[in-house]
Amino acid sequence: MKFVDEAFIDIAAGDGGNGCVSFRHEKYKEFGGPNGGDGGRGGHVFAVADPNLNTLVDYRYSRRHEAKRGEHGMGSDMFGAAGFDITLKMPVGTIITDAETGEVLYELLNPGDVITIAKGGDGGFGNLRFKSAINRAPRQKTPGWPGEKKNLKLELKVLADVGLLGMPNAGKSTFITAVSNARPKIADYPFTTLHPNLGVVRVGPEQSFVVADIPGLIEGASEGAGLGHQFLRHLQRTRLLLHIVDLAPFDDAVDPVAQAKAIVNELKKYDQKLYNKPRWLVLNKLDMVPAEEREARVKDFVKRFKWKGPVFEISALTREGCEPLIHAIFRHVQSEQRIENEPVEVDPRFAGDAPQ
């Protein structure tokens, strides 16, 4: 399931340092000659494709990125030091466009790709550069050249890491709202989700994953019943499926176990590979179950459902149990990424943390 994760950033390479006008002053040498050095080059701004990142969420909170300017030239033939470069880590597949014109400037297509997105300005010339046979005491110097400044738009077409499964009104939209930046429509009636919703779940700095919520499935979905069948194919490239079950349905005649088994059967009918994907059981709406009944109800469900995999008990409405679940998901996604991505050697110059 693809969506466009985007961010706008302002970048500025460092300006070059100014040249210096200086003359040698030594005892017994009245006319020592020029010795003013050049200014240093301004810092560049690089972008590197990091296979360990999968969203641009960090750049939504860190928009301005500036490299250091070069030092000015000095006397005694001393040139200014170059400004420090900065490196921005971006996910593989990031498209960098000019925010004003819409022109595509760069694309990070392969892990480890490094591009210069803004060049630092060259340093100005000191008067040492202007010395000649007919101009032995030059007083000319030039200022440093300005570094490039750009307003950029970053776009990333991302595949969801985690897919949500469940009957209509199981609480999938409430869950994705509680843990991510997605804001789908939520109501107390079924089929409020009419199209897929995607959200970026932020676990920590440069740590996030993408969750996809599809319309709820009903029995017969694999044959075309309901809405969810239209989107089942979008879950085929996810790394993990969360089967969300309403443990406290409004209608006492509804059996959560029967509903859960119906979802599993639809998966199996639709695609055996999708059925074989890693799948975790998430028992939702525990806030609606009396505290003294929770443990017994959970055990009864797991026993009758004959479930042997991971089980998580949550309330998406109150966020109870959501934090341990999202950390467990992140660890699983990270382990899957390590398997999929071979180690990539990155130039040590670009191994620092970013954004800066």
C-alpha positions in Angstrom: 0.0 0.0 0.0 1.7 3.2 -1.2 1.3 6.7 0.2 3.3 9.8 -0.2 5.1 10.9 3.0 6.3 14.4 2.4 8.2 17.2 4.2 9.4 20.6 3.3 12.9 21.7 4.3 15.1 24.8 3.9 18.8 24.2 3.4 21.7 26.6 3.3 25.3 25.7 2.4 28.0 27.7 4.2 29.3 31.0 2.7 32.9 31.2 1.8 35.3 33.1 4.1 36.6 36.5 3.0 40.2 37.0 1.8 42.6 38.9 3.9 44.9 42.0 3.2 48.1 41.7 5.1 51.8 42.4 4.8 54.8 40.8 6.4 56.3 42.8 9.2 59.8 41.6 10.2 62.7 43.4 11.7 65.1 44.9 9.1 62.5 44.2 6.3 60.7 47.3 5.6 58.7 45.9 2.7 58.0 42.3 3.5 55.4 41.8 0.8 51.8 40.6 0.9 50.9 37.5 3.0 47.1 37.7 3.2 45.5 34.2 2.9 42.3 33.1 1.2 39.1 32.5 3.0 37.9 28.9 3.6 35.2 27.1 1.6 31.7 27.0 3.1 30.3 23.7 4.2 28.3 21.5 1.8 25.0 19.9 2.5 24.9 16.2 1.6 22.0 13.7 1.5 22.6 10.0 2.0 20.2 7.1 1.4 19.9 5.2 4.6 18.2 1.7 4.3 17.3 1.8 8.0 14.9 4.7 7.6 11.4 4.3 6.2 9.7 7.7 6.8 10.4 11.4 6.6 8.7 12.1 9.9 11.9 13.6 11.4 12.1 16.4 8.8 8.6 17.6 9.8 10.0 18.7 13.1 13.4 19.9 11.9 12.9 22.1 8.9 16.0 24.4 8.8 19.4 22.9 8.0 22.5 25.1 7.7 26.1 24.2 7.1 28.9 26.3 8.7 30.6 29.1 6.8 34.3 29.1 6.0 36.7 31.0 8.2 38.2 34.2 6.9 41.8 34.3 5.6 44.5 35.6 7.9 48.0 37.1 7.7 51.2 35.1 7.7 50.0 33.1 4.6 47.2 31.5 6.6 44.2 30.3 4.7 40.8 30.0 6.5 39.5 26.6 7.5 36.7 25.1 5.5 33.2 25.1 7.1 31.9 21.8 8.5 29.6 19.9 6.1 26.3 18.4 7.2 24.7 15.2 6.1 21.0 14.5 6.0 19.9 10.8 6.2 16.9 10.0 4.1 15.0 6.8 3.3 15.8 5.0 0.1 13.4 6.2 -2.6 13.3 9.8 -1.5 12.5 12.2 -4.3 13.9 15.7 -3.8 12.2 18.5 -5.7 12.4 22.3 -5.8 9.5 23.5 -3.6 9.0 26.6 -5.8 9.1 25.2 -9.3 8.3 21.5 -8.7 11.4 20.4 -10.7 12.8 17.1 -9.6 16.4 17.7 -8.6 17.6 14.4 -7.1 16.5 10.9 -6.4 17.9 8.5 -3.8 17.3 5.2 -5.4 20.0 2.9 -3.9 21.1 2.3 -0.3 24.3 4.2 0.4 23.8 6.8 -2.4 25.3 10.1 -1.5 24.5 13.4 -3.3 25.4 17.0 -2.8 22.2 19.0 -2.5 23.8 22.3 -1.8 27.4 23.4 -2.4 29.3 25.7 -0.1 30.6 29.0 -1.4 34.3 29.2 -2.4 36.6 31.3 -0.2 37.6 34.8 -1.3 41.1 35.6 -2.4 43.6 37.3 -0.1 46.1 39.9 -1.4 48.8 37.2 -1.7 46.9 36.1 -4.9 47.3 39.5 -6.5 51.0 39.8 -6.2 52.9 40.3 -9.5 56.0 41.8 -11.0 54.2 45.1 -11.5 52.1 45.0 -8.4 54.3 44.1 -5.5 52.1 45.5 -2.7 48.5 44.7 -3.7 45.7 45.8 -1.5 43.0 43.9 -3.3 41.0 41.1 -1.8 37.7 39.4 -2.6 34.8 38.4 -0.4 33.7 34.8 -0.1 31.1 33.5 -2.4 27.7 32.7 -0.9 26.6 29.1 -0.4 23.6 27.7 -2.2 20.2 28.1 -0.5 17.2 26.0 -1.5 13.7 25.4 -0.5 13.1 21.6 -1.0 10.2 19.3 -1.0 10.9 15.7 0.1 8.6 13.0 -1.1 8.6 9.3 -0.2 6.4 6.6 -1.6 6.3 4.1 1.2 4.9 0.6 1.7 3.2 -0.1 5.0 5.1 -2.2 7.5 2.0 -3.3 9.5 -1.5 -4.1 8.3 -4.6 -4.0 10.5 -7.3 -6.8 10.1 -10.6 -7.0 11.8 -14.4 -6.9 11.5 -16.1 -3.6 11.0 -16.2 -1.6 14.3 -13.4 -3.7 15.9 -11.6 -0.5 16.8 -8.9 -0.4 14.0 -9.4 3.3 13.3 -9.3 4.1 17.0 -6.1 2.2 17.3 -4.3 3.9 14.4 -5.5 7.3 15.8 -4.1 6.4 19.2 -0.6 5.3 18.1 0.0 7.4 14.9 -0.5 10.7 13.1 -3.4 9.3 11.1 -6.9 10.8 11.8 -9.5 8.6 10.1 -13.2 8.9 10.6 -14.4 7.2 13.8 -18.0 6.5 14.7 -20.1 4.0 16.7 -21.4 2.2 13.6 -19.7 -0.2 11.2 -18.1 0.6 7.9 -16.9 4.1 8.8 -13.6 3.4 7.1 -14.3 3.5 3.3 -10.7 3.7 2.1 -7.3 2.8 3.4 -5.7 5.0 6.1 -2.0 5.1 6.7 -0.2 6.5 9.7 3.4 6.9 10.8 4.0 5.6 14.3 6.9 7.4 15.9 8.8 5.3 18.5 11.8 7.5 19.0 14.4 9.7 17.2 14.7 8.2 13.7 12.6 5.2 14.8 9.2 4.8 13.2 7.1 2.5 11.2 4.0 2.7 9.0 0.6 1.2 9.8 -2.2 0.6 7.2 -5.8 0.4 8.2 -8.1 -1.1 5.6 -12.0 -1.2 5.6 -13.3 -3.9 7.9 -13.8 -7.4 6.5 -16.9 -9.5 6.7 -17.6 -13.1 5.9 -17.4 -13.7 2.2 -14.9 -10.8 1.6 -12.7 -13.0 -0.5 -15.6 -13.5 -2.9 -16.4 -9.7 -3.0 -18.7 -9.1 -0.1 -18.3 -5.8 1.7 -15.5 -3.3 1.1 -12.4 -4.9 2.6 -11.9 -7.3 -0.3 -11.0 -4.4 -2.6 -8.0 -3.7 -0.3 -6.8 -7.2 0.8 -4.1 -7.1 -1.9 -2.6 -4.1 -0.3 -1.6 -6.1 2.8 0.4 -8.6 0.8 3.7 -6.6 1.1 3.4 -5.8 4.8 5.8 -7.3 7.3 3.2 -8.0 10.0 -0.5 -8.3 10.4 -2.4 -7.3 13.5 -5.7 -9.1 13.9 -7.8 -6.7 16.1 -10.8 -8.3 17.8 -13.6 -6.6 19.6 -13.7 -8.4 22.9 -16.8 -6.6 24.2 -19.3 -6.4 21.3 -22.5 -4.4 21.9 -24.7 -7.3 20.8 -24.4 -10.2 23.3 -25.4 -12.6 20.5 -22.2 -11.8 18.7 -19.4 -14.3 19.3 -15.9 -12.7 19.0 -14.4 -16.1 18.4 -16.7 -16.8 15.5 -15.9 -13.4 14.0 -12.1 -13.9 14.4 -12.3 -17.3 12.7 -14.3 -15.8 9.8 -11.5 -13.3 9.2 -8.8 -16.0 9.2 -10.9 -18.1 6.8 -11.2 -15.1 4.4 -7.4 -14.6 4.5 -6.8 -18.3 3.7 -9.3 -18.3 0.8 -7.9 -15.1 -0.6 -4.2 -15.8 -0.6 -2.2 -18.6 1.2 0.9 -16.4 1.4 -1.1 -13.6 3.1 -2.5 -16.2 5.5 1.1 -17.4 6.3 2.4 -13.9 7.1 3.3 -13.2 10.7 0.1 -12.4 12.5 -0.5 -11.2 16.1 -3.7 -11.2 18.0 -4.8 -7.9 19.5 -7.8 -8.1 21.9 -9.3 -4.6 22.0 -11.9 -2.7 24.0 -10.8 -4.1 27.4 -11.9 -0.8 29.0 -15.5 -2.1 28.4 -14.8 -5.3 30.3 -15.1 -5.3 34.1 -11.6 -5.6 35.6 -12.5 -8.8 37.5 -13.6 -10.5 34.3 -10.8 -9.5 31.9 -8.4 -12.4 32.6 -11.1 -15.0 32.4 -12.5 -13.6 29.2 -9.1 -13.4 27.5 -8.2 -17.0 28.5 -11.6 -18.2 27.2 -11.1 -16.5 23.9 -7.6 -17.7 23.3 -8.6 -21.3 24.3 -11.7 -21.4 22.0 -9.8 -19.7 19.2 -7.0 -22.2 19.6 -4.4 -19.4 19.2 -0.8 -20.2 19.7 0.9 -16.9 18.6 1.5 -13.6 20.4 -1.5 -12.0 22.2 -1.8 -8.4 23.2 -4.5 -6.9 25.4 -5.3 -3.3 24.8 -7.8 -0.5 24.9 -7.3 1.7 21.9 -9.6 4.3 23.4 -7.6 4.8 26.7 -4.3 3.7 25.1 -3.9 1.0 27.8 -1.5 -1.6 26.6 -0.6 0.3 23.3 2.9 1.3 24.3 4.3 -2.2 24.8 2.6 -3.3 21.6 4.1 -0.6 19.4 7.6 -1.3 20.8 7.2 -5.0 20.1 6.1 -4.1 16.5 9.1 -1.9 16.0 11.5 -4.6 17.2 9.8 -7.0 14.7 10.0 -4.6 11.8 13.6 -3.8 12.6 14.5 -7.5 12.6 12.7 -8.0 9.2 14.5 -5.0 7.7 17.9 -6.5 8.8 17.1 -9.7 7.0 15.9 -7.9 3.8 18.7 -5.4 3.6 22.3 -6.5 3.1 24.9 -4.4 5.0 25.7 -1.3 3.1 29.1 0.4 3.4 28.7 4.1 3.8 31.6 6.6 3.5 32.7 7.4 7.1 32.2 11.1 6.4 28.5 10.5 6.1 28.1 8.1 9.1 27.1 10.9 11.6 23.6 11.4 13.0 21.1 13.4 11.0 19.2 15.6 10.6 21.5 18.2 12.1 
